[in-house]
Amino acid sequence: MTKQADFILARAERLIIFTDLDATLLDHNTYRFDAARPALERIRQEAIPLILTSSKTFEEMVEWHHRLHLDVPFIFENGGGLAFPLHMVPPAKETVQHGDFRIQLLSPRYEAILTVLSPLKDRFRFRGFADLTPEAIAKETGLPVPLARKAKKRLCSEPIIWEDTSDKLEAFRAELAKHGLQIIKGGRFFHVLGNQASKGKAVTIIQQYFQQTGGRWASIGVGDSPNDLPMLEAVDIPVVVQRPDGRYLQPLPKHAVRAEGIGPVGWNRAILALIQRWKTLQKRNEKE
């Protein structure tokens, strides 16, 4: 626990938690969250909004939303899109209904991104999800084939497997910038999306949405990879879990809490400790 986290928790009336999924809440290899169940149960008991914030597609996220019994917004495709349950009024006027959600896109649509990427294959060596079958994606990710099919149904970003040199990657990045696109590093893949989109921008939109309901809110963000940095920099208390190799994301965000444990093990410990500290400080404030 950092002094900064303690100071923020002491002032907070409500908490909101933003979390990455792969190798953070979910185990890197098994995609299970068993180790995080105690903290998930405590979150439910305290009625804390848990906002999933991932590179996964809308359809993948809907499945995880249901598995975790959530009824709040979520962020998909690295902040390329936000989804709000139908009973909530999205802050943006331009939204589209998808099933039980209304979505807001911050990145160009998938087809426009593929139009930019297609001619670049003559100059750079890479493969995108558009080039892979669901079976090939399942092999690359360890996902079951049905979930790999959902990973192909993209709305506003393209994961790629970079097979060229690091020098060429910088040239590729510059070429994308000419078209208003960026490339960011995730846990397994690089991701191409609009340069105005990020987990951080999406997190800020959702934070503002909840702040309008009143009270003093404190936000916690949990991640492990470079593509989580914008989210971690946008929240009040950034938490970094250990990666599958035991290392931490570098550079660490300012005032970051280091969770002791890989993936969901560290997630569980850090979230339980932060909630317990928040409740302790609330009781102390009531006495004063």
C-alpha positions as CSV (number, residue, x, y, z in Angstrom):
1,M,0.0,0.0,0.0
2,T,1.4,3.4,-0.9
3,K,1.0,6.6,1.0
4,Q,-0.8,8.1,-2.1
5,A,-3.3,5.2,-2.1
6,D,-3.9,5.6,1.6
7,F,-4.6,9.3,1.2
8,I,-7.1,8.7,-1.7
9,L,-8.9,5.9,0.1
10,A,-9.3,8.0,3.2
11,R,-11.3,10.6,1.2
12,A,-13.4,8.2,-0.9
13,E,-17.1,7.6,-0.3
14,R,-17.3,5.2,-3.3
15,L,-14.9,3.0,-5.2
16,I,-14.9,1.9,-8.9
17,I,-12.5,-0.7,-10.2
18,F,-11.2,-1.0,-13.8
19,T,-9.4,-4.2,-14.7
20,D,-7.6,-5.8,-17.6
21,L,-8.6,-9.4,-18.2
22,D,-5.8,-11.5,-19.8
23,A,-3.0,-12.3,-17.4
24,T,-4.6,-9.9,-14.8
25,L,-8.0,-11.1,-13.6
26,L,-7.7,-14.2,-15.8
27,D,-4.9,-16.7,-15.7
28,H,-2.5,-16.3,-18.7
29,N,-2.7,-20.0,-19.6
30,T,-6.1,-21.2,-18.4
31,Y,-8.2,-18.1,-18.7
32,R,-9.7,-19.0,-15.2
33,F,-10.3,-16.5,-12.4
34,D,-10.7,-19.0,-9.5
35,A,-7.8,-17.3,-7.6
36,A,-9.7,-14.0,-7.7
37,R,-13.1,-15.3,-6.4
38,P,-12.7,-14.0,-2.8
39,A,-12.1,-10.4,-4.0
40,L,-14.9,-10.7,-6.6
41,E,-17.3,-11.7,-3.9
42,R,-16.1,-8.8,-1.7
43,I,-16.7,-6.4,-4.6
44,R,-20.3,-7.7,-5.0
45,Q,-20.9,-7.3,-1.2
46,E,-19.7,-3.7,-1.3
47,A,-21.6,-2.9,-4.6
48,I,-18.4,-1.6,-6.3
49,P,-18.7,-1.2,-10.0
50,L,-16.2,-3.6,-11.7
51,I,-15.4,-2.3,-15.2
52,L,-13.8,-4.9,-17.5
53,T,-11.2,-3.1,-19.7
54,S,-9.6,-5.4,-22.3
55,S,-8.3,-5.9,-25.8
56,K,-11.0,-8.5,-26.3
57,T,-13.9,-8.0,-28.7
58,F,-17.4,-6.9,-27.8
59,E,-18.7,-10.4,-28.2
60,E,-15.9,-11.9,-26.0
61,M,-16.6,-9.3,-23.4
62,V,-20.3,-9.9,-23.3
63,E,-19.5,-13.6,-22.4
64,W,-17.1,-12.6,-19.6
65,H,-19.6,-10.0,-18.4
66,H,-22.2,-12.7,-18.0
67,R,-19.8,-15.1,-16.4
68,L,-18.9,-12.5,-13.8
69,H,-22.6,-11.5,-13.3
70,L,-21.9,-7.8,-14.0
71,D,-24.5,-5.1,-14.9
72,V,-22.2,-2.1,-15.6
73,P,-20.4,-0.7,-18.6
74,F,-17.3,-2.4,-20.1
75,I,-14.4,-1.3,-22.4
76,F,-13.4,-3.4,-25.3
77,E,-10.7,-3.6,-28.0
78,N,-8.2,-1.5,-26.0
79,G,-10.5,1.4,-25.5
80,G,-11.7,1.4,-29.2
81,G,-15.2,1.0,-27.8
82,L,-17.4,1.3,-24.8
83,A,-20.5,-0.7,-24.0
84,F,-23.3,0.4,-21.7
85,P,-26.2,-1.8,-20.6
86,L,-29.5,-0.6,-22.0
87,H,-30.8,0.6,-18.6
88,M,-27.9,3.1,-18.5
89,V,-27.9,6.3,-20.6
90,P,-24.5,6.5,-22.4
91,P,-22.8,10.0,-22.3
92,A,-22.3,10.0,-26.1
93,K,-25.2,10.9,-28.4
94,E,-23.9,8.7,-31.2
95,T,-24.3,5.1,-30.1
96,V,-25.5,1.9,-31.7
97,Q,-27.4,-0.9,-30.0
98,H,-25.8,-4.3,-30.0
99,G,-27.9,-6.9,-28.2
100,D,-28.4,-5.8,-24.6
101,F,-25.9,-2.9,-24.9
102,R,-25.4,0.4,-26.6
103,I,-21.9,0.9,-27.8
104,Q,-19.8,4.0,-28.5
105,L,-16.7,3.7,-30.7
106,L,-13.6,5.9,-30.2
107,S,-11.7,4.2,-33.1
108,P,-12.4,3.9,-36.8
109,R,-14.4,0.9,-37.8
110,Y,-12.6,-2.5,-38.5
111,E,-13.1,-2.4,-42.2
112,A,-11.4,1.0,-42.5
113,I,-8.4,-0.3,-40.5
114,L,-8.1,-3.3,-42.8
115,T,-8.2,-1.1,-45.8
116,V,-5.1,0.7,-44.5
117,L,-3.3,-2.5,-43.4
118,S,-3.9,-4.5,-46.6
119,P,-1.4,-2.6,-48.9
120,L,1.2,-2.5,-46.1
121,K,1.6,-6.3,-46.3
122,D,3.7,-5.7,-49.5
123,R,6.3,-3.8,-47.4
124,F,6.1,-5.4,-43.9
125,R,5.8,-8.9,-42.6
126,F,2.9,-9.4,-40.3
127,R,-0.3,-11.4,-39.9
128,G,-3.6,-10.1,-38.5
129,F,-6.6,-11.8,-37.1
130,A,-8.3,-11.2,-40.5
131,D,-5.7,-13.5,-42.0
132,L,-6.2,-16.3,-39.5
133,T,-8.8,-18.9,-39.2
134,P,-10.5,-19.4,-35.8
135,E,-8.5,-22.6,-35.4
136,A,-5.2,-20.7,-36.0
137,I,-6.3,-18.0,-33.5
138,A,-7.1,-20.7,-31.0
139,K,-3.6,-22.1,-31.4
140,E,-2.0,-18.7,-31.0
141,T,-4.0,-17.8,-27.9
142,G,-5.0,-21.1,-26.2
143,L,-8.6,-20.1,-26.5
144,P,-11.3,-22.7,-27.3
145,V,-12.3,-22.4,-30.9
146,P,-15.8,-21.0,-30.1
147,L,-14.2,-18.1,-28.3
148,A,-11.6,-17.7,-31.0
149,R,-14.5,-17.2,-33.4
150,K,-15.7,-14.4,-31.2
151,A,-12.2,-12.9,-31.2
152,K,-12.4,-12.6,-35.0
153,K,-15.6,-10.5,-34.8
154,R,-13.9,-7.2,-34.4
155,L,-15.4,-3.7,-34.5
156,C,-12.6,-1.2,-34.3
157,S,-9.1,-2.7,-33.9
158,E,-6.8,-5.5,-35.4
159,P,-4.4,-7.6,-33.4
160,I,-1.3,-8.5,-35.4
161,I,1.6,-10.9,-35.1
162,W,4.7,-8.9,-36.0
163,E,7.2,-11.0,-38.0
164,D,9.5,-8.2,-39.2
165,T,12.4,-6.4,-37.6
166,S,12.2,-3.8,-34.8
167,D,13.5,-1.1,-37.2
168,K,10.7,-2.0,-39.6
169,L,8.2,-1.7,-36.8
170,E,9.0,1.9,-36.3
171,A,8.6,2.5,-40.0
172,F,5.3,0.7,-39.8
173,R,4.2,2.9,-36.9
174,A,5.0,6.0,-38.9
175,E,3.0,4.7,-41.9
176,L,0.0,4.0,-39.6
177,A,0.2,7.5,-38.2
178,K,-0.3,9.0,-41.6
179,H,-3.8,7.3,-41.6
180,G,-4.7,8.3,-38.0
181,L,-3.9,4.9,-36.6
182,Q,-1.5,3.7,-33.9
183,I,0.1,0.4,-32.9
184,I,0.3,-0.7,-29.2
185,K,1.8,-3.7,-27.5
186,G,-0.4,-6.0,-25.5
187,G,0.3,-9.2,-23.6
188,R,0.4,-11.5,-26.7
189,F,0.0,-9.3,-29.7
190,F,0.4,-5.8,-31.1
191,H,-2.9,-4.0,-31.7
192,V,-3.7,-1.5,-34.4
193,L,-6.5,1.0,-33.7
194,G,-7.3,4.7,-34.0
195,N,-4.8,7.1,-32.5
196,Q,-7.6,8.9,-30.6
197,A,-8.5,5.7,-28.8
198,S,-7.0,4.3,-25.6
199,K,-8.0,2.5,-22.4
200,G,-7.3,5.7,-20.6
201,K,-9.7,7.8,-22.6
202,A,-12.4,5.2,-22.2
203,V,-11.8,5.0,-18.5
204,T,-12.1,8.7,-18.2
205,I,-15.5,8.7,-19.9
206,I,-16.8,6.0,-17.6
207,Q,-15.3,7.7,-14.5
208,Q,-17.1,11.0,-15.4
209,Y,-20.3,9.0,-15.9
210,F,-20.3,7.6,-12.4
211,Q,-19.1,10.9,-10.8
212,Q,-22.3,12.5,-12.0
213,T,-24.2,10.3,-9.6
214,G,-22.7,12.2,-6.7
215,G,-20.3,11.5,-3.9
216,R,-16.5,11.3,-3.8
217,W,-15.3,8.5,-6.0
218,A,-11.9,6.9,-6.0
219,S,-10.9,4.7,-9.0
220,I,-8.6,1.7,-9.0
221,G,-7.1,0.2,-12.1
222,V,-5.4,-3.2,-12.4
223,G,-3.2,-4.3,-15.3
224,D,0.0,-6.0,-16.4
225,S,1.0,-4.9,-19.9
226,P,2.1,-1.8,-21.9
227,N,-1.4,-1.4,-23.4
228,D,-2.7,-1.0,-19.8
229,L,-0.6,2.1,-19.1
230,P,-3.2,4.6,-20.3
231,M,-5.7,3.0,-18.0
232,L,-3.3,2.9,-15.1
233,E,-2.4,6.6,-15.6
234,A,-6.1,7.6,-15.8
235,V,-7.1,6.1,-12.4
236,D,-6.5,7.3,-8.9
237,I,-4.8,4.1,-7.7
238,P,-2.9,2.1,-10.3
239,V,-2.2,-1.5,-9.4
240,V,0.2,-3.7,-11.4
241,V,0.1,-7.5,-11.1
242,Q,3.1,-9.7,-11.8
243,R,3.3,-11.0,-15.4
244,P,3.5,-14.8,-16.1
245,D,7.3,-14.6,-15.9
246,G,7.1,-13.0,-12.4
247,R,8.2,-9.5,-13.6
248,Y,6.3,-6.2,-13.4
249,L,5.4,-3.9,-16.1
250,Q,8.2,-1.3,-16.8
251,P,8.2,1.6,-16.4
252,L,5.8,1.4,-13.5
253,P,3.1,4.2,-13.4
254,K,3.7,6.8,-10.7
255,H,2.4,5.8,-7.2
256,A,1.7,2.3,-8.5
257,V,0.8,-0.5,-6.1
258,R,2.7,-3.7,-6.8
259,A,0.5,-6.7,-6.4
260,E,2.3,-9.7,-4.9
261,G,1.4,-12.6,-7.1
262,I,1.0,-13.5,-10.8
263,G,-2.2,-12.6,-12.6
264,P,-5.4,-13.4,-10.6
265,V,-3.4,-14.3,-7.5
266,G,-1.9,-10.8,-7.2
267,W,-5.3,-9.3,-8.3
268,N,-7.1,-11.0,-5.5
269,R,-4.5,-9.9,-2.8
270,A,-4.3,-6.3,-4.0
271,I,-8.1,-5.8,-4.3
272,L,-8.9,-7.4,-0.9
273,A,-6.2,-5.3,0.7
274,L,-7.4,-2.0,-0.9
275,I,-11.1,-2.6,0.0
276,Q,-10.2,-3.6,3.6
277,R,-8.1,-0.5,4.0
278,W,-10.9,1.7,2.6
279,K,-13.4,0.2,5.0
280,T,-11.0,0.7,7.9
281,L,-10.4,4.4,7.0
282,Q,-14.2,4.9,6.6
283,K,-14.7,3.7,10.2
284,R,-11.9,5.9,11.4
285,N,-13.5,8.9,9.7
286,E,-16.9,8.1,11.3
287,K,-15.4,8.1,14.8
288,E,-13.7,11.5,14.1
